Amino acid sequence: MTEQGTAAYAGIEGLPPLVGSALGRAREAGFAYCCLPGQGELLRLLAGGIGPGNIGETGTGYGVGLAWLAGGAHPGARLTGVEREPVRAAAAREVFQGTDISVRTGDWRLLRASGPFDLLVLDGGGQGKGEEPPLDPADWMNPGGVLVIDDFTPLTSWPPSHAGRPDTARLYWLEHPRLCATQIPVARDSATILATYTG
Ligand SMILES: C[S@@+](CC[C@H](N)C(=O)[O-])C[C@H]1O[C@@H](n2cnc3c(N)ncnc32)[C@H](O)[C@@H]1O
């Protein structure tokens, strides 16, 4: 997780209102792991690109990433987040009060019931970075849908490694036979994988 995520917003003005509101709650709570501003800009762009589709996010935290998505989403898009920490989920629900955006409390797997997705951001579960296996895109995505997995170090060699071992999570996404995937930097020290599910 990007520890500097929340801190990276220092001095940035003119944020979309919902992003500012979610960020304020994260700061009050001392939550350091909001998505980076560059990642947020990318989410806003991607949300706009899918039109009136179905958007989901695992690991919503205080709602900063979901707010960026909302900032770019078509008025007919549906947005759902899931967060396992009840206090965070409740704070995010306050941010989106008065909108159609829903935030569920619980494990990331709950989100599957809201799929299949046209845009799915994996920020707290499903990435395959820890002990858990990554999700199977066939169970979650519409054909043509885009998966977003952030917080990788920028790729400098092949095959990718992490802590001296093959980076199996990154390889899963970049070499999946049903995904067209690439990796782009969103900050000098942080990269995001974008993967289109080909069905
Ligand atoms: C990197 S932070 C989220 C940042 C948030 N998406 C944002 O942009 O501000 C990851 C979040 O995932 C949540 N999380 C971790 N494991 C989870 C799980 N198994 N199910 C649901 N949420 C989880 C954590 O509680 C944490 O709030």
The ligand as an SDF file (V2000), in Angstrom:
LIG
                    3D

 27 29  0  0  0  0  0  0  0  0999 V2000
   -5.2330    1.1360   -0.0230 C   0  0  0  0  0  0  0  0  0  0  0  0
   -6.5680    1.2270    1.1090 S   0  0  0  0  0  0  0  0  0  0  0  0
   -7.8870    1.8420    0.1960 C   0  0  0  0  0  0  0  0  0  0  0  0
   -7.7840    3.2050   -0.3530 C   0  0  0  0  0  0  0  0  0  0  0  0
   -9.0170    3.6790   -1.0290 C   0  0  0  0  0  0  0  0  0  0  0  0
   -9.4330    2.8270   -2.1310 N   0  0  0  0  0  0  0  0  0  0  0  0
   -8.7500    5.0820   -1.5320 C   0  0  0  0  0  0  0  0  0  0  0  0
   -8.5820    5.2440   -2.7510 O   0  0  0  0  0  0  0  0  0  0  0  0
   -8.6830    5.9850   -0.7220 O   0  0  0  0  0  0  0  0  0  0  0  0
   -7.0970   -0.4670    1.1970 C   0  0  0  0  0  0  0  0  0  0  0  0
   -8.4000   -0.6960    1.9410 C   0  0  0  0  0  0  0  0  0  0  0  0
   -8.7800   -2.0510    1.7160 O   0  0  0  0  0  0  0  0  0  0  0  0
   -9.4120   -2.5300    2.8620 C   0  0  0  0  0  0  0  0  0  0  0  0
   -9.3510   -3.9970    2.8300 N   0  0  0  0  0  0  0  0  0  0  0  0
   -8.2770   -4.7850    3.0440 C   0  0  0  0  0  0  0  0  0  0  0  0
   -8.6050   -6.0620    2.9220 N   0  0  0  0  0  0  0  0  0  0  0  0
   -9.9210   -6.1110    2.6050 C   0  0  0  0  0  0  0  0  0  0  0  0
  -10.8300   -7.1910    2.3700 C   0  0  0  0  0  0  0  0  0  0  0  0
  -10.4560   -8.4580    2.4570 N   0  0  0  0  0  0  0  0  0  0  0  0
  -12.1030   -6.8770    2.0540 N   0  0  0  0  0  0  0  0  0  0  0  0
  -12.5100   -5.5680    1.9930 C   0  0  0  0  0  0  0  0  0  0  0  0
  -11.6830   -4.5160    2.2280 N   0  0  0  0  0  0  0  0  0  0  0  0
  -10.4030   -4.7810    2.5370 C   0  0  0  0  0  0  0  0  0  0  0  0
   -8.6240   -1.9010    4.0040 C   0  0  0  0  0  0  0  0  0  0  0  0
   -9.3880   -1.8720    5.2050 O   0  0  0  0  0  0  0  0  0  0  0  0
   -8.3220   -0.5180    3.4510 C   0  0  0  0  0  0  0  0  0  0  0  0
   -9.2600    0.4220    3.8790 O   0  0  0  0  0  0  0  0  0  0  0  0
  1  2  1  0
  2  3  1  0
  2 10  1  0
  3  4  1  0
  4  5  1  0
  5  6  1  0
  5  7  1  0
  7  8  2  0
  7  9  1  0
 10 11  1  0
 11 12  1  0
 11 26  1  0
 12 13  1  0
 13 14  1  0
 13 24  1  0
 14 15  1  0
 14 23  1  0
 15 16  2  0
 16 17  1  0
 17 18  1  0
 17 23  2  0
 18 19  1  0
 18 20  2  0
 20 21  1  0
 21 22  2  0
 22 23  1  0
 24 25  1  0
 24 26  1  0
 26 27  1  0
M  CHG  2   2   1   9  -1
M  END
$$$$
